[in-house]
């Protein structure tokens, strides 16, 4: 029936992660460093609050924008943590994860042919969502030499009269890069100069290990051109609940709400009840988890560097993004061979954009013993690679 | 106390088998510093010991019974409950002793090879101590969770092997 499928979707490549997933999920006894979610289970008080809400019969629709109490708490949280003020009922929209928010934000601003600037390596959905919304993605490579930060100079070179949106994702998946206030200010200046709308995906904002996260919307004059996206998945270990939110000036939220109300109606109430509990009482748990990630980050980065995969020190999220260039293998071959020979799953860097070639993403959301064992196996694998390379060179 | 020591204690409290080398990497200090801090805290009796939580029931040849005993005692002038508590602590059968608020004074946990032996211990050794007014013995039927660890934990990792 493929003749019925429209061209844009037919030509859209399926996610590279998907292919690798199929390969990995058929194997037994593997250690996975390929997971894009926390290894913590949602804290019990949050799960318990959700069960209690079910017992009390909260099984209905909520208002399109989300539970009023939840939007109020989100507003308080954003103000308290990042010093950005949003009116809870006209400037905040509760969505089905940040994923939905990315989609509807792009759909309500892009005219056919509008360009969206996407720094890469980056999360896999920005590009396809842009294409499906009729826009044209213009990717900007970020480099290890610059700590995977977006340089103003590179941004400037990618701007043209068709540029409309800039997508920012810091702390970054997959590199773990963050951007500090001074660096963001330079980006903000360019956004202003060229009248760009900035969609800032700050889902990893609670997981920074070197100073507090700076929200793009908190920069002078930026609230008026920013759609701030955040959610509960990473900070509160709530990926499967699918609750995120968008915060933006009322006219943008109003437009997003139109698409949201006709396609989603509202985010599931059970998840919203859990999110409410998370914001009210979850702060201690978030801190504990972040501290725990920080320790494992040190273990992972140090270990990778020791086995000979040079690794930039990530300052946020829960990923390390080491270079595998010394092995002489491309990312996909490296990952496939590592999986087959040593049973360790990591993700090829190029699924996050072409400039991710030569890198792999290793998640440290795994136990200390798993990380240590995985590092041993990676070391053995790399020694094997070197040997083979040596043999090839001599013959 | 210094932040680094607290973080070290938090890791050790969860798992004391993590090597000093790994601890040093995790906490971003040198291995020597880790060893030094551990030694210092052992000497200061901040770290009192390293125990392994064993589910003896699974070994098949251990039918030990555990009892929790509520003990009412008469506090003594100047020393309060301390002298009597320290005395109770000396018995090797005694696993833990806590001073409690509420209806009784000391909560004493005892382990013995049979119910009879525990009962005799209470009747002969504990109840007869001077200043002990009364005892109430409760036998443990099943342990579900101890020191933060659940005995039959079947929580698996449900995550997909690879995800974006």
Contacts between the chains, C-beta under 8 A, distances in Angstrom:
chain1	res1	chain2	res2	distance
A	15	B	164	6.8
A	17	B	162	6.1
A	17	B	163	7.0
A	17	B	164	4.9
A	20	B	162	5.5
A	21	B	160	6.7
A	21	B	161	6.6
A	21	B	162	4.3
A	21	B	163	7.3
A	24	B	161	4.6
A	24	B	162	5.1
A	25	B	160	7.4
A	25	B	161	5.1
A	25	B	162	7.5
A	30	B	161	6.8
A	32	B	159	7.8
A	32	B	161	4.8
A	32	B	162	6.8
A	34	B	161	6.3
A	34	B	162	3.9
A	34	B	163	7.4
A	35	B	159	5.1
A	35	B	160	6.9
A	35	B	161	7.1
A	35	B	162	6.8
A	35	B	163	5.7
A	36	B	163	4.3
A	36	B	164	5.0
A	37	B	159	5.9
A	37	B	163	6.3
A	39	B	157	7.0
A	39	B	159	7.3
A	41	B	155	6.9
A	123	B	164	6.5
A	124	B	164	4.7
A	125	B	164	7.5
A	173	B	164	7.7
A	291	B	7	7.0
A	291	B	10	7.9
A	295	B	7	7.7
A	295	B	11	6.9
A	295	B	26	3.9
A	295	B	27	6.6
A	296	B	26	7.1
A	298	B	25	5.5
A	298	B	26	5.3
A	298	B	27	7.3
A	298	B	28	5.4
A	299	B	22	6.6
A	299	B	25	5.2
A	299	B	26	5.2
A	302	B	25	4.7
A	303	B	25	7.5
A	345	B	161	5.8
A	345	B	162	5.8
A	347	B	162	6.2
A	351	B	164	7.8
A	368	B	15	7.5
A	368	B	18	6.3
A	368	B	22	6.9
A	368	B	26	7.5
A	372	B	22	6.7
